[in-house]
Amino acid sequence: MIIHVDRKLLSIKERKSMIMLGLIVLSALIIILSSSFLLSTMWSRSIQTPGGWSVQRDLSNFMVLHIGGGKLASEVVKELEFRGARITSLADIPGDVALSANTLVVFGGEWFEKSLSDPRLLVFLRNAALSGAKLVMIGGATSKFFVALEMAGLDKITTETGVVRNPAYFDPPQVGFKMEREGDHSHPSILISNSSNVSSLVEALLGWL
């Protein structure tokens, strides 16, 4: 009788062991499947651009006006085109062009510096910003970008005491400006990118748009 009970208890222990083993195997399978799904999701959301692997974002609804060429600016624009943006390259300020919140204007830095004294540039900057377009300068003395914005009446970098507080004082490779609307009000938003790596500049730009 006692021997019969011991065998029964042993059988119950074996069953418990089998159940525990089954739960461990099931948990391991769940972890493996979850990891595989996560990796496949990350892979599907990544693309290989000319500058390397990057998070995917569809830019097919964006129009990019690339004004003034420039080596670094052209490389950034090339990656934006790779992501689906529609590109229009111009050598000078356009006379009449439709601008909206889905318009990104990219200025070549060297061209922008030379055009700073052109009153047409100031008019274009103001009209573009007030229409919701995003303005970006890449390369060159980018501190001049905020000087132009002040001259156009869009931003103020000079205090009442005459102190100049330029956010791009050290001329970072990429700067930007846009007006963000919140209800009936709007406020300026600026972009400062210190990296000289094209992919890093693109990622900073996309995160700001």
Long-range contacts (C-beta under 8 A, 24 or more apart in sequence): 47-83, 49-79, 49-82, 49-83, 49-199, 49-202, 50-75, 50-78, 50-79, 50-82, 50-198, 51-75, 51-79, 51-197, 51-198, 51-199, 51-202, 52-199, 54-199, 54-202, 54-203, 55-203, 56-83, 57-83, 57-206, 58-83, 58-84, 59-83, 59-84, 59-85, 60-84, 60-85, 60-86, 61-102, 62-86, 62-102, 62-103, 62-104, 62-209, 63-88, 63-102, 63-103, 63-104, 64-88, 64-103, 64-104, 64-105, 64-106, 65-90, 65-94, 65-97, 65-103, 65-104, 65-105, 65-106, 66-90, 66-106, 66-108, 67-91, 67-92, 67-93, 67-94, 67-105, 67-106, 67-107, 67-108, 67-111, 68-92, 68-107, 68-108, 68-110, 68-111, 68-112, 68-115, 69-108, 69-110, 69-111, 70-107, 70-108, 70-109, 70-110, 70-111, 70-138, 70-139, 70-140, 71-139, 72-109, 72-138, 72-139, 72-173, 72-196, 72-198, 72-201, 73-106, 73-107, 73-108, 73-109, 73-138, 73-139, 74-108, 75-198, 76-106, 76-138, 76-174, 76-198, 76-201, 76-202, 76-205, 77-106, 79-198, 79-199, 79-202, 80-104, 80-202, 80-205, 93-118, 93-120, 93-121, 93-124, 94-124, 99-127, 99-128, 99-131, 99-132, 99-133, 100-131, 100-132, 100-133, 101-131, 101-132, 101-133, 103-128, 103-131, 103-132, 103-133, 103-134, 104-133, 104-134, 104-136, 104-209, 105-133, 105-134, 105-135, 105-136, 106-136, 106-137, 106-138, 107-135, 107-136, 107-137, 107-138, 107-145, 108-138, 108-139, 108-140, 109-137, 109-138, 109-139, 109-140, 109-141, 109-142, 110-139, 110-140, 112-137, 112-140, 112-144, 112-145, 112-148, 113-140, 113-141, 113-144, 116-144, 116-147, 116-148, 121-148, 122-148, 122-151, 122-152, 123-152, 125-149, 125-152, 125-154, 126-152, 126-153, 126-154, 129-154, 129-177, 129-178, 129-179, 130-179, 132-178, 132-179, 132-181, 133-178, 134-176, 134-177, 134-178, 134-208, 134-209, 135-176, 135-177, 135-178, 136-174, 136-175, 136-176, 136-177, 136-191, 136-205, 137-174, 137-175, 137-176, 138-173, 138-174, 138-201, 139-173, 140-171, 141-171, 142-168, 142-171, 142-172, 142-173, 142-174, 142-175, 143-168, 143-169, 143-170, 143-171, 145-175, 145-177, 146-175, 146-177, 146-190, 149-177, 154-179, 154-188, 155-188, 155-190, 167-192, 168-192, 173-201, 174-201, 174-204, 174-205, 176-205, 176-208, 178-208
